[in-house]
Amino acid sequence: MVLIGAVVAAALVFDFINGFHDAANSIATVVSTRVLRPQTAVLWAAFFNFIAFLFFGLHVAGTIGKGVIDPAVADPVVVAAALVGAIAWNLITWYYGIPSSSSHALIGGLGGAAVAKAGMAALQVSGFLKIGFSIVLSPLLGLVLGYGIMVVVARIFFRSTPRRVDRWFRRLQLLSAALYSLGHGGNDAQKTMGIIAVLLFSAGMLGPSFHVPLWVVLSCHAAMGLGTLFGGWRIVRTMGMKITKLKPVGGFCAETAGACTLFLATALGIPVSTTHTITGAIVGAGSVTKFSTIRWGVAGQIVWAWIFTIPAAGFISALSWWLLHHAGLR
């Protein structure tokens, strides 16, 4: 019982770090366009991260809890090792200012720890295929929507003066930032809910059927909201300033495209990467003005981080499971 309590606490620490690490996803565009000051932006994002549970079902939590590894394998040591791998990779990428995916770090951690314990048979292949497709499709959909929304907006306002457009979209970006933060909280917080719920289910503490208790829902949203309050300024600079330069109209289009992608994925129960999604949307919106404004070297570094996230977190988790197992934890 003590071990389960410690692992639940570690899961909430991961959720806090997720909010800390991925705060850039919610506020990078609204900060880089100078619509909100950083301190105000994190309060705005944290609030909408927290209330996201009022708007979304728990389909993503179900996918993480039952669709990534065999729930029977998910004992406290496996979950603890998965969290160690995910947290370690998040801190490494945060330190270097690389906007990697906390979601895929958690999924890689689960897979690595489960394989270390029970071999490849512990993996749910269908779940990993769904996640694999999302790695490609979520930034691509964000890019297409970001580009498309920017083109539509440009045609609607092509007769307006730049000052008028800027004034309107400085206001509208408050709405788009709120929507994106809702999508971020709705998708990302559910991943930790799934981890905690599968741990409780495997320990026989949820009864005969898998579900996510309300206290888990509220705890995860609170942890993510608090993490967002502390922000991740190294990654904000990369996401909001190094990929391309955005004006408020571009920030609005990128955030709206990202929010639409996250709302769709959450409704379908797909645990996508909010980092991948907003990066694609920023590139799409930014490329409308001038394709050469995209700093492809920075974008390439981000893509390499995406590729390495699942195997790197998986390797750290597998090593962590081996050390915990041989230390006598069961």
Order of alpha helices (4+ residues) and beta strands (2+ residues): alpha-alpha-alpha-alpha-alpha-alpha-alpha-alpha-alpha-alpha-alpha-alpha
